[in-house]
Amino acid sequence: MPNVNLIATRRAEKKRVERNTRRLFLGLTTEVAALVALGSMLGVQQMRLQGELSDATTKLLQLQPTLDRIKAIEKDTAVLKPKLDTLVSAKADTLRWRAMLQIVSQSVPSNAWLSAISATGTGDETMITIAGVAGSQTLVGETMTRLQSFPVFGKVDLRFTQLASQPDDPVQRITFEIGAQLKSSSPEVQAGAPGATGAAANTEQKKAEGNKDEKTSA
């Protein structure tokens, strides 16, 4: 009787070992299958990445001439930039002085003429020297007043006036010289002030008024 019970126990233990072995085999098989699937996915992903890398390399080789041209253009631009900056600065200076000359032209009243304009210094230290001839001291003062009305000028000084005509001359002529400080900001013709066309018309009006004054004096 004890032998029979021992055989049954051994059989149960054997069955339990067999079940555990089958479970272990199935678990190992499942893990191997998962590893194989993961390896396949990684292989496919690697192949896809290699394909994309190959395509990118091909496109880079195709774009290389364009990149070389861009580098050459950037190099040429770097060489030309100082010249371009010089041209831009020269254009700005030209427009600045052109506007300043228009302002001076508009500041000279009828029966007064400019004989010379010069500039010295730079920036806020730029001084404009305006020389001319006027029919009276009043016209010289009017010229200074008009110059001071433009914000592009700072201090305006009368340097000298001198009688240029003889006592017996029918028309009085006074030479004058005015010094005006030109501000560093680029001068612009004020809104409502005549531009180039207006300045030309103003000049013609001065000539007509001057001829009229001469006829009246005669």
Residue, then its C-alpha position, 0 to 999 in steps of 0.5 A: m500500500p505505501n508503494v502504491n501511494l509513492i507511485a502516485t506521488r511520483r506520477a503527479e510530480k512528473k506531470r507537474v514537471e512536464r506542465n512546467t516544462r511545456r509552460l517554459f517552452l511556450g514562454l521561451t518560444t513566445e520571447v524568441a518570436a517577439l525578438v525575431a519580430l522586433g529584429s525584423m522591425l529594426g531591420v526594416q527601419q534601418m533599411r528605410l533610414q539607409g534609403e532616406l540617407s542615400d536620397a539625402t546624399t544624392k540631393l545634397l550632391q545635386l544641390q552642391p553646385t547651387l551651394d557653391r554659387i551661394k558661397a561665391i555670391e556671399k563672397d562677392t557681396a562681402v567684397l562689394k559691401p564697402k563700395l555699396d555703403t560708400l555709394v549709399s552714403a554718397k547718395a544720402d550726402t548728395l540729397r542732403w546738400r541738394a535739399m540744403l541748397q534749395i532751402v538757401s535758395q528759398s531764403v534769399p528774398s527778391n533784390a538779393w543774390l548769392s555769390a558763394i556758398s561753402a561748408t567747413g567741418t563735419g556733423d554738428e560742427t558743419m558751418i555753412t558760409i553764405a555770401g551774396v549781394a543785397g539791395s539793402q540791410t533789411l534784405v540781409g536781415e530778412t535772409m537771416t530770418r528766413l534761414q533761422s525759420f528752417p529747423v535744419f539750421g542752428k545758430v545763424d550769424l551775420r559776419f559782415t556787411q559792406l557797401a559795394s555801390q558808389p554814393d552816386d549809383p542809382v541802385q544800392r548794393i551791399t555785400f554780406e556774409i552769413g554763417a549758419q550752423l548745419k545740424s547733423s540730421s539730413p535737411e528736408v524741405q518743410a511741408g508746404a515750402p516750394g520744391a525744385t519747381g517752386a524754387a525755379a518759379n521763385t527765381e523767375q519772380k525775383k528776376a521780374e521784380g528786380n527788373k521792375d525795381e530797376k525800371t522804377s529807379a530809372 
